[in-house]
Amino acid sequence: MIGGIAFGGLVLIAGPHRVGAMVQEVRGAVVSRIDRGISDPVALRAQLRSLESQYPQRISAARSDLGEVRSQLAQLQRELSVAQRVMSLAEADTASLRQLAHKADQAHAVAVADGAAARVEVVWNGRELSLEQVYAKATEAQNTRAAYAQRVQDVQRDVGHLQRQHDRLAALLTRLETERSNFQAQMWALDRQVDSIARNERMLAVLRERQHSIDEQSRYKASNLDAIQGKLADIRARQEGELATLAAGAERSDYETRAKFELDREHADRDAAQTPAPAPGLVRPVIRVEQNSPSKPEPKAPPGVVHNDDRQHPTPPVALHHR
């Protein structure tokens, strides 16, 4: 209610014409913004069909207006011809009556000079007129000519306006018919362009979805073949790196084992060298098994010591060394 009162006050203050112009301007701005925002191919095709359907209506309206203007021009041309003919007739009658009146005046002057009491009569168009009637007829004809002369000017002005309207309407009709012909000829190309726009929109939608899927996918989740291949390559590279690291660690462990073994053997050799030799009868033979040695090595006794057997001594200890 408050809005209605405010709108009524606005109409009273600004006037209905200004308010109507403002409404039309706002409507035009909204329609223009909507037209700029149209990108749906279906809407574009519907817009083309609507535009095509408007041509017959516009052409029909232009033809109707042109026919009406032509009819009015014909009427005005008729009125102009009649007025011009009236002017010609009135002008001719005025000249004829003036000539007759001049002759009557001369005859009356001659009669008066001769002393005759004659009555002057004028015959005009088969009618007998007095001199006063002749002058009255001449004045009437002159006034009629002047009136129709003004009428001719008015009709000529109206004819000029209608002729300009006729020319504009004829040009508009020609332009509309040409546009319709060109539009029908180009309709196929425009329809193909709309189809191309639709295909581009579908392709853009697929690309946007693909990019969104790539951006949103998790570590082991992918939505297309390229992403799967990329993920597999990343996993394979990570695994190969871990395997290489583990292999390097294993090699370092082998080196450490060998180093410990060599140090232990060197330490044992030093201990053996520093230990005093036992009595000849108590020396135990040492069987040393080294790398690349035969599977059953022969025990070697020190010089001057016979090989012991199971009958004399228990089985001697065997030191196994691995190089």
Backbone torsions as a table, in degrees:
resi	resn	phi	psi	omega
1	MET	NA	-44.4	178.7
2	ILE	-62.3	-40.1	178.3
3	GLY	-63.5	-39.0	177.9
4	GLY	-64.2	-41.7	178.3
5	ILE	-63.7	-41.8	179.3
6	ALA	-64.4	-41.6	179.1
7	PHE	-64.9	-40.2	177.1
8	GLY	-62.2	-41.0	176.7
9	GLY	-63.2	-38.6	177.7
10	LEU	-63.2	-40.7	178.7
11	VAL	-64.6	-42.1	-179.8
12	LEU	-65.5	-38.0	-177.3
13	ILE	-76.0	-50.6	-174.6
14	ALA	-85.5	-24.0	-177.8
15	GLY	96.9	147.1	-176.7
16	PRO	-64.3	-32.9	-178.3
17	HIS	-66.0	-45.2	179.9
18	ARG	-66.5	-40.5	178.5
19	VAL	-63.7	-42.0	177.4
20	GLY	-62.6	-40.4	177.7
21	ALA	-64.0	-39.1	178.7
22	MET	-64.9	-42.2	178.9
23	VAL	-62.7	-42.8	178.4
24	GLN	-63.4	-38.9	179.1
25	GLU	-65.4	-43.6	178.0
26	VAL	-63.2	-42.8	179.0
27	ARG	-61.7	-43.0	178.1
28	GLY	-62.6	-39.6	178.9
29	ALA	-65.1	-41.9	179.6
30	VAL	-64.5	-44.9	179.9
31	VAL	-63.1	-40.6	178.6
32	SER	-63.5	-41.8	178.9
33	ARG	-64.4	-41.1	178.3
34	ILE	-64.0	-42.9	179.4
35	ASP	-62.4	-38.7	178.5
36	ARG	-68.5	-27.1	-178.9
37	GLY	-86.2	-4.0	-178.3
38	ILE	-74.1	120.7	175.4
39	SER	-134.2	-5.8	-179.7
40	ASP	-72.4	126.2	179.2
41	PRO	-58.8	-35.2	178.3
42	VAL	-63.7	-42.2	177.9
43	ALA	-66.2	-38.6	177.6
44	LEU	-62.8	-44.1	179.5
45	ARG	-65.0	-39.8	176.9
46	ALA	-64.1	-36.5	177.8
47	GLN	-65.6	-39.6	177.1
48	LEU	-64.1	-43.7	178.9
49	ARG	-63.6	-40.3	178.5
50	SER	-64.5	-41.4	178.1
51	LEU	-64.1	-39.5	178.7
52	GLU	-65.7	-37.7	-179.7
53	SER	-72.1	-18.6	179.8
54	GLN	-79.1	-23.7	-177.7
55	TYR	-61.5	-46.4	178.8
56	PRO	-59.3	-40.1	179.1
57	GLN	-64.7	-44.7	179.7
58	ARG	-65.1	-42.0	179.7
59	ILE	-65.2	-41.2	178.7
60	SER	-63.9	-42.3	178.7
61	ALA	-64.7	-41.7	179.0
62	ALA	-64.6	-41.0	178.3
63	ARG	-65.7	-40.3	178.9
64	SER	-63.2	-46.5	178.2
65	ASP	-63.2	-39.7	179.7
66	LEU	-65.6	-39.3	177.2
67	GLY	-64.8	-39.8	178.4
68	GLU	-64.8	-42.9	178.6
69	VAL	-63.9	-40.3	178.6
70	ARG	-63.9	-39.0	177.3
71	SER	-64.5	-43.9	177.6
72	GLN	-64.2	-38.3	176.7
73	LEU	-62.6	-40.3	179.0
74	ALA	-63.9	-41.7	177.9
75	GLN	-63.3	-44.5	179.5
76	LEU	-66.0	-37.6	177.0
77	GLN	-62.7	-38.5	176.2
78	ARG	-64.0	-47.2	178.3
79	GLU	-61.5	-38.3	179.6
80	LEU	-65.4	-41.4	178.8
81	SER	-64.4	-42.2	179.1
82	VAL	-63.6	-44.7	-179.2
83	ALA	-64.0	-41.8	178.4
84	GLN	-65.2	-37.0	177.5
85	ARG	-68.1	-39.6	176.8
86	VAL	-61.1	-42.2	177.2
87	MET	-59.4	-43.6	-179.6
88	SER	-64.2	-44.7	-179.6
89	LEU	-65.1	-44.2	-179.5
90	ALA	-65.3	-38.6	178.2
91	GLU	-66.1	-38.8	178.1
92	ALA	-67.0	-42.7	179.0
93	ASP	-65.2	-39.4	178.8
94	THR	-61.1	-44.9	179.4
95	ALA	-64.8	-41.1	-178.9
96	SER	-66.9	-44.6	-179.6
97	LEU	-65.7	-38.7	178.0
98	ARG	-64.8	-39.8	178.3
99	GLN	-64.6	-42.5	178.0
100	LEU	-65.2	-39.7	179.3
101	ALA	-65.0	-38.4	177.6
102	HIS	-64.4	-41.5	178.5
103	LYS	-66.2	-39.2	179.2
104	ALA	-64.8	-40.4	177.5
105	ASP	-62.1	-41.6	179.1
106	GLN	-64.8	-42.1	179.4
107	ALA	-64.9	-40.6	178.9
108	HIS	-65.5	-37.9	178.7
109	ALA	-66.4	-38.4	178.9
110	VAL	-66.3	-42.0	-179.8
111	ALA	-64.3	-41.3	179.7
112	VAL	-65.9	-38.7	179.8
113	ALA	-66.7	-32.9	179.2
114	ASP	-81.7	-9.5	179.0
115	GLY	81.3	14.1	178.8
116	ALA	-88.9	139.4	178.3
117	ALA	-94.2	65.8	-177.5
118	ALA	-93.5	150.3	177.1
119	ARG	-102.3	125.4	-177.1
120	VAL	-87.0	127.4	175.6
121	GLU	-123.8	143.6	-178.8
122	VAL	-117.2	130.5	177.0
123	VAL	-104.4	119.7	-178.4
124	TRP	-133.7	119.0	-178.0
125	ASN	56.7	39.3	177.8
126	GLY	79.6	7.4	-179.2
127	ARG	-117.2	140.2	177.2
128	GLU	-89.1	124.6	-177.2
129	LEU	-126.6	146.2	172.9
130	SER	-79.9	170.9	-178.6
131	LEU	-63.7	-37.0	178.8
132	GLU	-65.6	-40.2	178.4
133	GLN	-65.8	-34.7	178.2
134	VAL	-64.0	-45.8	178.8
135	TYR	-63.9	-37.4	178.6
136	ALA	-65.4	-42.9	178.2
137	LYS	-63.8	-41.2	179.4
138	ALA	-62.6	-42.8	178.6
139	THR	-64.5	-41.1	178.8
140	GLU	-62.8	-42.9	179.1
141	ALA	-64.5	-38.4	179.3
142	GLN	-65.7	-41.9	178.0
143	ASN	-65.5	-38.4	178.1
144	THR	-62.5	-42.3	178.7
145	ARG	-62.1	-42.4	-179.2
146	ALA	-63.8	-41.3	-180.0
147	ALA	-64.2	-44.0	-179.1
148	TYR	-74.4	-24.0	173.4
149	ALA	-64.1	-42.1	175.3
150	GLN	-64.6	-38.3	177.8
151	ARG	-63.2	-39.8	178.2
152	VAL	-61.5	-42.1	178.5
153	GLN	-62.2	-43.4	178.9
154	ASP	-63.2	-44.5	-179.2
155	VAL	-65.0	-40.8	178.3
156	GLN	-62.3	-38.8	176.8
157	ARG	-64.0	-44.4	178.4
158	ASP	-64.6	-38.4	178.2
159	VAL	-63.4	-38.6	178.1
160	GLY	-62.6	-44.2	177.8
161	HIS	-62.1	-48.0	-179.3
162	LEU	-64.9	-33.6	179.2
163	GLN	-66.4	-39.9	176.5
164	ARG	-65.0	-41.4	175.4
165	GLN	-61.9	-40.0	178.5
166	HIS	-60.9	-43.8	-179.7
167	ASP	-64.5	-42.7	179.2
168	ARG	-64.2	-44.8	179.8
169	LEU	-65.1	-38.7	177.7
170	ALA	-63.8	-42.6	177.8
171	ALA	-64.9	-40.4	178.2
172	LEU	-62.8	-43.7	179.0
173	LEU	-62.7	-42.3	178.1
174	THR	-63.2	-43.2	179.6
175	ARG	-64.7	-42.0	179.1
176	LEU	-64.0	-43.2	179.1
177	GLU	-65.1	-38.6	177.4
178	THR	-66.4	-43.8	178.1
179	GLU	-62.1	-39.7	179.2
180	ARG	-64.3	-43.0	178.3
181	SER	-63.0	-46.2	178.7
182	ASN	-65.2	-38.1	-179.9
183	PHE	-64.8	-43.1	177.7
184	GLN	-64.8	-36.5	178.6
185	ALA	-69.2	-34.1	-177.6
186	GLN	-95.0	0.5	-177.7
187	MET	-61.3	-38.7	-179.6
188	TRP	-63.3	-45.9	-179.9
189	ALA	-64.1	-41.1	178.2
190	LEU	-64.0	-39.1	178.2
191	ASP	-64.1	-39.0	177.3
192	ARG	-66.1	-36.8	177.3
193	GLN	-64.7	-38.7	176.8
194	VAL	-63.8	-41.7	176.2
195	ASP	-61.8	-39.9	178.1
196	SER	-63.4	-40.9	177.2
197	ILE	-62.2	-40.4	178.9
198	ALA	-63.5	-42.5	178.2
199	ARG	-63.8	-42.0	178.2
200	ASN	-61.8	-39.3	178.4
201	GLU	-64.0	-42.0	178.7
202	ARG	-64.8	-42.1	179.4
203	MET	-64.1	-41.7	178.1
204	LEU	-63.7	-37.6	178.0
205	ALA	-63.8	-41.5	178.7
206	VAL	-64.4	-43.9	-179.6
207	LEU	-65.1	-39.9	177.7
208	ARG	-64.1	-42.2	178.8
209	GLU	-63.7	-40.4	179.2
210	ARG	-64.2	-45.6	179.8
211	GLN	-63.6	-39.7	178.4
212	HIS	-64.1	-40.6	179.1
213	SER	-64.7	-40.6	178.9
214	ILE	-64.8	-40.1	-179.5
215	ASP	-70.2	-33.4	-173.8
216	GLU	-94.8	-8.0	-175.3
217	GLN	-69.9	151.7	179.1
218	SER	-86.0	-166.4	-172.7
219	ARG	-66.2	-41.5	-176.2
220	TYR	-114.4	20.8	-178.3
221	LYS	-121.6	133.2	179.9
222	ALA	-142.1	159.1	-176.7
223	SER	-116.4	1.0	177.0
224	ASN	-151.4	173.8	-174.3
225	LEU	-65.9	-41.8	-179.2
226	ASP	-61.5	-42.7	179.9
227	ALA	-65.7	-38.8	178.4
228	ILE	-62.7	-46.2	178.8
229	GLN	-61.4	-40.3	177.9
230	GLY	-64.1	-41.4	178.0
231	LYS	-64.1	-43.3	178.5
232	LEU	-61.2	-41.6	178.5
233	ALA	-62.4	-41.3	178.4
234	ASP	-63.4	-44.5	-179.5
235	ILE	-64.2	-43.1	-179.5
236	ARG	-63.0	-42.7	178.6
237	ALA	-63.3	-41.2	178.8
238	ARG	-64.4	-42.6	179.5
239	GLN	-64.6	-42.7	178.4
240	GLU	-61.8	-37.9	177.4
241	GLY	-64.2	-41.9	178.2
242	GLU	-65.0	-41.3	178.2
243	LEU	-62.3	-42.3	178.7
244	ALA	-62.5	-39.8	178.4
245	THR	-64.1	-43.4	178.8
246	LEU	-65.2	-40.4	178.4
247	ALA	-62.5	-41.6	177.7
248	ALA	-63.0	-38.4	177.2
249	GLY	-65.4	-38.3	178.2
250	ALA	-64.6	-41.0	178.0
251	GLU	-62.9	-40.1	177.3
252	ARG	-63.6	-37.2	177.9
253	SER	-64.9	-40.3	177.3
254	ASP	-61.1	-43.3	178.8
255	TYR	-62.3	-40.9	179.3
256	GLU	-64.9	-39.8	179.0
257	THR	-63.3	-44.6	178.6
258	ARG	-62.9	-40.3	179.9
259	ALA	-63.5	-42.5	178.1
260	LYS	-63.8	-40.3	-179.5
261	PHE	-64.0	-45.0	-179.6
262	GLU	-64.2	-40.8	178.2
263	LEU	-63.7	-41.4	178.3
264	ASP	-63.7	-39.4	-179.3
265	ARG	-68.1	-43.2	178.1
266	GLU	-62.2	-39.2	178.6
267	HIS	-65.2	-39.3	178.5
268	ALA	-66.3	-39.4	178.6
269	ASP	-63.4	-40.4	178.9
270	ARG	-65.7	-40.1	178.0
271	ASP	-63.8	-39.6	-179.8
272	ALA	-67.1	-36.6	-179.8
273	ALA	-69.3	-32.8	-178.2
274	GLN	-83.7	-16.1	-179.5
275	THR	-77.1	132.3	179.7
276	PRO	-66.5	148.3	-178.4
277	ALA	-70.1	138.7	179.0
278	PRO	-75.6	172.9	177.5
279	ALA	-62.9	153.3	-176.5
280	PRO	-58.3	-36.1	-177.7
281	GLY	-77.8	-15.9	-176.0
282	LEU	-106.4	3.2	-178.2
283	VAL	-71.6	126.6	177.3
284	ARG	-94.3	132.2	178.1
285	PRO	-67.6	151.2	178.9
286	VAL	-116.0	123.1	175.9
287	ILE	-98.9	116.3	-178.4
288	ARG	-104.9	123.4	177.4
289	VAL	-111.2	115.0	-179.9
290	GLU	-114.0	172.5	178.8
291	GLN	-63.7	139.7	-178.3
292	ASN	67.2	22.6	176.4
293	SER	-92.1	156.8	178.4
294	PRO	-61.9	157.5	-176.3
295	SER	-65.3	-30.7	179.4
296	LYS	-123.1	87.1	-176.5
297	PRO	-71.4	150.9	176.9
298	GLU	-84.4	130.8	176.6
299	PRO	-72.5	138.1	179.9
300	LYS	-114.1	127.7	178.4
301	ALA	-97.4	159.1	176.4
302	PRO	-64.1	160.8	180.0
303	PRO	-59.7	136.0	178.6
304	GLY	84.2	2.7	-179.0
305	VAL	-117.2	128.4	-179.9
306	VAL	-76.9	158.5	177.6
307	HIS	-67.8	132.1	176.8
308	ASN	-81.4	154.8	177.1
309	ASP	-130.8	-177.6	-174.6
310	ASP	-71.3	-19.8	-177.6
311	ARG	-78.5	-30.7	-176.3
312	GLN	-93.3	-44.0	-174.6
313	HIS	-133.1	155.9	172.6
314	PRO	-68.6	170.1	-176.1
315	THR	-63.5	124.0	-178.4
316	PRO	-68.5	157.1	176.6
317	PRO	-70.8	148.5	-179.2
318	VAL	-115.1	123.2	176.7
319	ALA	-95.9	119.1	-179.9
320	LEU	-100.5	123.6	178.7
321	HIS	-118.7	138.1	177.0
322	HIS	-121.0	123.6	-178.1
323	ARG	-87.5	NA	NA
